[in-house]
Protein backbone atom coordinates (compact mmCIF):
# COMPACT_ATOMS: atom_id res chain seq x y z
CA UNK A 1 0.00 0.00 0.00
CA UNK A 2 2.82 2.40 0.94
CA UNK A 3 4.60 1.61 -2.33
CA UNK A 4 1.42 2.30 -4.30
CA UNK A 5 0.92 5.62 -2.49
CA UNK A 6 4.49 6.69 -3.28
CA UNK A 7 3.95 5.72 -6.91
CA UNK A 8 0.82 7.89 -7.09
CA UNK A 9 2.71 10.81 -5.55
CA UNK A 10 5.52 10.40 -8.07
CA UNK A 11 3.05 10.37 -10.95
CA UNK A 12 1.38 13.56 -9.70
CA UNK A 13 4.69 15.34 -9.18
CA UNK A 14 5.71 17.03 -12.41
CA UNK A 15 8.40 19.60 -13.01
CA UNK A 16 6.97 23.10 -12.63
CA UNK A 17 7.26 25.29 -15.68
CA UNK A 18 6.47 28.98 -15.35
CA UNK A 19 3.53 29.81 -17.65
CA UNK A 20 4.39 32.11 -20.54
CA UNK A 21 0.79 32.90 -21.47
CA UNK A 22 -2.69 32.89 -20.00
CA UNK A 23 -3.37 29.64 -21.86
CA UNK A 24 -0.45 27.94 -20.10
CA UNK A 25 -2.18 28.49 -16.74
CA UNK A 26 -4.87 25.95 -17.70
CA UNK A 27 -3.41 22.53 -16.69
CA UNK A 28 -4.99 20.65 -19.59
CA UNK A 29 -2.74 19.46 -22.39
CA UNK A 30 -5.16 17.71 -24.72
CA UNK A 31 -8.89 17.01 -24.94
CA UNK A 32 -11.11 14.46 -26.67
CA UNK A 33 -14.70 15.02 -27.74
CA UNK A 34 -16.05 12.45 -25.27
CA UNK A 35 -14.84 14.56 -22.34
CA UNK A 36 -11.55 12.87 -21.47
CA UNK A 37 -8.78 15.38 -20.72
CA UNK A 38 -5.04 14.78 -20.62
CA UNK A 39 -3.90 16.62 -17.48
CA UNK A 40 -0.35 15.29 -17.08
CA UNK A 41 2.32 13.31 -18.87
CA UNK A 42 0.11 10.20 -18.90
CA UNK A 43 -2.70 11.24 -16.58
CA UNK A 44 -6.28 11.39 -17.86
CA UNK A 45 -9.41 12.79 -16.22
CA UNK A 46 -13.15 12.45 -16.71
CA UNK A 47 -15.97 14.44 -15.12
CA UNK A 48 -19.43 13.25 -14.07
CA UNK A 49 -22.45 15.25 -12.89
CA UNK A 50 -24.80 13.86 -10.25
CA UNK A 51 -28.13 15.09 -8.89
CA UNK A 52 -29.22 15.90 -5.35
CA UNK A 53 -30.45 13.19 -3.03
CA UNK A 54 -33.56 13.85 -0.95
CA UNK A 55 -31.68 13.31 2.31
CA UNK A 56 -33.30 15.75 4.73
CA UNK A 57 -36.79 14.22 4.37
CA UNK A 58 -35.61 10.61 4.45
CA UNK A 59 -36.28 8.26 7.38
CA UNK A 60 -33.45 7.27 9.76
CA UNK A 61 -33.17 3.91 8.03
CA UNK A 62 -32.98 5.55 4.61
CA UNK A 63 -30.40 8.05 5.87
CA UNK A 64 -28.23 5.22 7.16
CA UNK A 65 -28.48 3.48 3.80
CA UNK A 66 -27.64 6.67 1.89
CA UNK A 67 -24.65 7.41 4.12
CA UNK A 68 -23.30 3.88 3.73
CA UNK A 69 -23.83 3.99 -0.03
CA UNK A 70 -22.20 7.40 -0.32
CA UNK A 71 -19.15 6.12 1.58
CA UNK A 72 -19.12 3.10 -0.73
CA UNK A 73 -19.04 5.43 -3.74
CA UNK A 74 -16.08 7.36 -2.34
CA UNK A 75 -14.22 4.12 -1.65
CA UNK A 76 -15.06 2.46 -4.96
CA UNK A 77 -12.25 4.01 -7.00
CA UNK A 78 -9.02 2.20 -7.75
CA UNK A 79 -6.07 2.76 -5.44
CA UNK A 80 -4.22 4.37 -8.34
CA UNK A 81 -6.99 6.88 -9.08
CA UNK A 82 -7.78 10.23 -7.50
CA UNK A 83 -11.26 11.73 -7.19
CA UNK A 84 -12.54 15.21 -6.47
CA UNK A 85 -16.06 16.34 -5.62
CA UNK A 86 -17.00 19.82 -6.79
CA UNK A 87 -20.04 21.80 -5.64
CA UNK A 88 -20.40 24.59 -8.17
CA UNK A 89 -22.59 27.62 -7.51
CA UNK A 90 -22.88 29.26 -10.90
CA UNK A 91 -24.93 32.00 -12.43
CA UNK A 92 -27.91 30.55 -14.25
CA UNK A 93 -27.98 30.69 -18.02
CA UNK A 94 -31.65 31.29 -18.78
CA UNK A 95 -31.36 29.72 -22.24
CA UNK A 96 -30.08 26.51 -20.63
CA UNK A 97 -32.68 26.74 -17.89
CA UNK A 98 -35.61 27.03 -20.25
CA UNK A 99 -34.24 24.34 -22.55
CA UNK A 100 -33.21 21.75 -19.96
CA UNK A 101 -35.47 22.35 -16.96
CA UNK A 102 -38.77 23.90 -17.99
CA UNK A 103 -41.49 21.65 -19.38
CA UNK A 104 -42.60 22.06 -22.98
CA UNK A 105 -46.26 22.64 -23.78
CA UNK A 106 -47.97 19.67 -25.50
CA UNK A 107 -51.53 20.92 -26.11
CA UNK A 108 -52.95 17.82 -24.44
CA UNK A 109 -55.16 19.46 -21.84
CA UNK A 110 -52.42 19.43 -19.18
CA UNK A 111 -50.54 22.57 -20.21
CA UNK A 112 -52.07 24.58 -17.36
CA UNK A 113 -50.28 22.29 -14.89
CA UNK A 114 -47.03 22.59 -16.84
CA UNK A 115 -47.28 26.38 -16.82
CA UNK A 116 -47.83 26.35 -13.06
CA UNK A 117 -44.88 24.01 -12.56
CA UNK A 118 -42.67 26.20 -14.76
CA UNK A 119 -43.78 29.29 -12.87
CA UNK A 120 -42.77 27.71 -9.55
CA UNK A 121 -39.36 26.83 -10.97
CA UNK A 122 -38.85 30.36 -12.27
CA UNK A 123 -39.91 31.84 -8.92
CA UNK A 124 -37.44 29.57 -7.14
CA UNK A 125 -34.69 30.59 -9.55
CA UNK A 126 -35.41 34.28 -8.94
CA UNK A 127 -35.41 33.80 -5.15
CA UNK A 128 -31.95 32.20 -5.45
CA UNK A 129 -30.67 35.26 -7.34
CA UNK A 130 -30.33 33.15 -10.50
CA UNK A 131 -27.67 30.97 -8.85
CA UNK A 132 -27.72 27.27 -9.69
CA UNK A 133 -25.91 24.68 -7.62
CA UNK A 134 -24.48 21.65 -9.43
CA UNK A 135 -22.45 18.69 -8.17
CA UNK A 136 -19.65 16.92 -9.97
CA UNK A 137 -17.14 14.18 -9.34
CA UNK A 138 -13.90 14.21 -11.33
CA UNK A 139 -11.84 11.02 -11.56
CA UNK A 140 -8.20 11.02 -12.68
CA UNK A 141 -5.92 8.07 -13.37
CA UNK A 142 -2.61 7.38 -15.08
CA UNK A 143 -3.02 5.20 -18.17
CA UNK A 144 -0.72 4.23 -21.02
CA UNK A 145 -3.00 5.44 -23.81
CA UNK A 146 -6.31 7.15 -24.54
CA UNK A 147 -7.80 3.77 -25.49
CA UNK A 148 -6.91 2.34 -22.09
CA UNK A 149 -8.24 5.48 -20.38
CA UNK A 150 -11.50 5.26 -22.34
CA UNK A 151 -12.08 1.67 -21.23
CA UNK A 152 -11.27 2.58 -17.63
CA UNK A 153 -13.67 5.53 -17.49
CA UNK A 154 -16.42 3.45 -19.10
CA UNK A 155 -16.17 1.05 -16.15
CA UNK A 156 -16.07 3.97 -13.70
CA UNK A 157 -19.23 5.50 -15.19
CA UNK A 158 -21.11 2.19 -15.12
CA UNK A 159 -20.21 1.79 -11.44
CA UNK A 160 -21.10 5.39 -10.50
CA UNK A 161 -24.40 5.25 -12.39
CA UNK A 162 -25.47 2.10 -10.56
CA UNK A 163 -24.37 3.30 -7.14
CA UNK A 164 -25.91 6.78 -7.38
CA UNK A 165 -29.13 5.19 -8.56
CA UNK A 166 -29.31 3.24 -5.29
CA UNK A 167 -29.51 6.49 -3.30
CA UNK A 168 -32.10 8.09 -5.60
CA UNK A 169 -29.66 10.15 -7.65
CA UNK A 170 -28.68 10.14 -11.31
CA UNK A 171 -25.23 10.40 -12.82
CA UNK A 172 -24.19 11.47 -16.29
CA UNK A 173 -20.95 11.94 -18.20
CA UNK A 174 -19.77 15.34 -19.39
CA UNK A 175 -18.37 15.73 -22.88
CA UNK A 176 -15.54 18.10 -23.81
CA UNK A 177 -17.82 21.03 -24.66
CA UNK A 178 -19.68 20.74 -21.34
CA UNK A 179 -16.43 20.63 -19.33
CA UNK A 180 -14.99 23.61 -21.19
CA UNK A 181 -18.19 25.53 -20.65
CA UNK A 182 -17.90 25.07 -16.89
CA UNK A 183 -14.40 26.55 -17.01
CA UNK A 184 -15.53 29.37 -19.28
CA UNK A 185 -18.39 30.30 -16.94
CA UNK A 186 -16.00 30.31 -13.97
CA UNK A 187 -13.49 32.60 -15.69
CA UNK A 188 -16.15 34.81 -17.33
CA UNK A 189 -18.90 35.55 -14.76
CA UNK A 190 -21.74 37.48 -16.36
CA UNK A 191 -20.68 36.39 -19.85
CA UNK A 192 -22.00 32.83 -19.77
CA UNK A 193 -24.01 33.20 -22.98
CA UNK A 194 -20.89 34.17 -24.94
CA UNK A 195 -19.31 30.72 -24.80
CA UNK A 196 -18.65 29.34 -28.28
CA UNK A 197 -16.77 26.14 -29.00
CA UNK A 198 -16.73 23.78 -31.94
CA UNK A 199 -13.91 21.25 -31.81
CA UNK A 200 -13.78 20.61 -35.55
CA UNK A 201 -13.78 24.31 -36.31
CA UNK A 202 -11.03 25.01 -33.77
CA UNK A 203 -8.92 22.18 -35.20
CA UNK A 204 -9.47 23.39 -38.77
CA UNK A 205 -8.29 26.88 -37.88
CA UNK A 206 -5.42 25.65 -35.71
CA UNK A 207 -6.77 27.35 -32.58
CA UNK A 208 -5.91 26.26 -29.06
CA UNK A 209 -9.02 24.93 -27.28
CA UNK A 210 -8.01 27.00 -24.26
CA UNK A 211 -8.70 30.17 -26.25
CA UNK A 212 -12.42 29.48 -25.71
CA UNK A 213 -12.23 29.57 -21.91
CA UNK A 214 -9.31 31.68 -20.64
CA UNK A 215 -9.83 35.13 -19.10
CA UNK A 216 -8.12 38.19 -20.55
CA UNK A 217 -5.45 38.15 -17.84
CA UNK A 218 -4.16 36.03 -14.98
CA UNK A 219 -1.97 37.32 -12.15
CA UNK A 220 -0.53 35.40 -9.20
CA UNK A 221 0.51 36.92 -5.88
CA UNK A 222 1.88 35.48 -2.64
CA UNK A 223 -1.49 34.36 -1.21
CA UNK A 224 -4.11 35.13 -3.86
CA UNK A 225 -4.63 35.29 -7.60
CA UNK A 226 -6.51 37.60 -9.92
CA UNK A 227 -8.17 37.00 -13.28
CA UNK A 228 -9.90 39.89 -15.00
CA UNK A 229 -11.46 41.93 -12.22
CA UNK A 230 -11.99 38.92 -9.93
CA UNK A 231 -9.87 37.76 -7.00
CA UNK A 232 -9.46 34.24 -5.66
CA UNK A 233 -7.68 32.33 -2.93
CA UNK A 234 -7.15 28.62 -2.28
CA UNK A 235 -7.70 27.30 1.25
CA UNK A 236 -6.06 24.04 2.24
CA UNK A 237 -7.45 21.85 5.04
CA UNK A 238 -4.50 20.11 6.64
CA UNK A 239 -6.33 18.11 9.29
CA UNK A 240 -9.77 16.53 9.29
CA UNK A 241 -12.02 15.79 12.24
CA UNK A 242 -12.29 12.16 13.33
CA UNK A 243 -16.06 12.37 13.03
CA UNK A 244 -18.35 14.41 10.78
CA UNK A 245 -22.03 15.23 10.97
CA UNK A 246 -24.32 13.34 8.62
CA UNK A 247 -25.53 16.70 7.26
CA UNK A 248 -22.67 16.28 4.79
CA UNK A 249 -25.13 14.14 2.86
CA UNK A 250 -27.56 17.04 2.58
CA UNK A 251 -25.96 18.19 -0.67
CA UNK A 252 -28.82 20.46 -1.59
CA UNK A 253 -28.11 22.78 1.33
BELWO-V918594 format. One record per run of one state. SS is the DSSP state (h for helix, s for strand, l for the rest). FROM is the first residue (numbers start at 1). LEN is the number of residues. If there is no record, write none. Layout:
ss	from	len
SS	FROM	LEN
SS	FROM	LEN
This chain:
ss	from	len
l	1	1
h	2	11
l	13	9
h	22	4
l	26	4
s	30	2
l	32	5
s	37	2
l	39	4
s	43	8
l	51	9
h	60	15
l	75	6
s	81	11
l	92	2
h	94	7
l	101	10
h	111	17
l	128	3
s	131	12
l	143	3
h	146	21
l	167	4
s	171	3
l	174	2
h	176	12
l	188	4
h	192	3
l	195	4
h	199	7
l	206	3
h	209	4
l	213	5
s	218	3
l	221	4
s	225	3
l	228	2
s	230	3
l	233	13
h	246	4
l	250	4
